Amino acid sequence: MKEQPVDLGKDIYLIDGYDMGFEGRTGTYVLNNKQVTLIETGPSSSVEKVKDGLEALDIALEDVKYIILTHIHLDHAGGAGLLLASCPHAEIVVHPKGKRHLVDPSRLVKGARAVYGEDFDRLFAPVVPIPEDRIIEKGEEDTLTIDQGRQLEFLDTPGHANHHIGIYDPLSNGLFTGDTAGIRYHQVEGVTFYLPTTSPNQFHPEAMLAQIQRFRHLEPSRLYFGHFGMTEQPEQALREVREWIGIFLEIAKQQDKPEEIEAKLLERIETYVKELGVPETHSLHDILQLDVRVCAMGLYDYLRKD
Ligand SMILES: [Zn+2]
């Protein structure tokens, strides 16, 4: 049987893409409106899951109108080209700085290969180029009407990446934050916590903090994370991420090599999650290990440039 997407209310559904085989890691939001709109596709390996989820919602691929990408990192957008090939009436929506990398993904692939090494093919292949005439650029103050009474608003949200947009949904008073406001870890029942994602090579702490501050001022009722799911306690989530950005930087500045940053950061986070009650054998530790490795690379890269 096909997995039923999670109903978040307000005609929003969440499909689990099982990124890297992990449950609740990376998801695709479906706004089931007159103009059916998806937010994020996940990598190509998630595309079948997305299609299954749409089928379970009784949405035909022909009815998908917009596929919005918060940013072009492959775990969020790598599957866009592959999915688009099955959605004849859909258009891709992306930050103006992201467009050319979707048309010609070679630089994107090269960058991801540098981070993921020999795991690249298993995790991300294929990355299918997207025809230029099927891409719409959206940036700060742009809007997109997907139904009567539902006009999405776009925000330019650098910090995690320069080609990053946030999407404000007035109907749910919610913000789709991509990676700008960090990752929501919810894999252990009864334990939810948040950490920033500082992956290379456009991480910028001041920009990230400024965006988080801006999100707070918008007073959203909900945040929808790229990784993963929704919170109705935005204030707490944003506070945690803000505090951790400071800790990440402090740890990174005291080390000389990315491997040292990784080790110290992991130690710190492991101490924290133990206190929260995460069992020692839980697969969440594998996810944290992966995330911390990539975060350490980004921190190192930022401090070296700085
Ligand atoms: Zn990202």
Residues whose N, C-alpha, C, O or C-beta is under 5 A from the ligand:
A	BS01	ZN	H73 D179
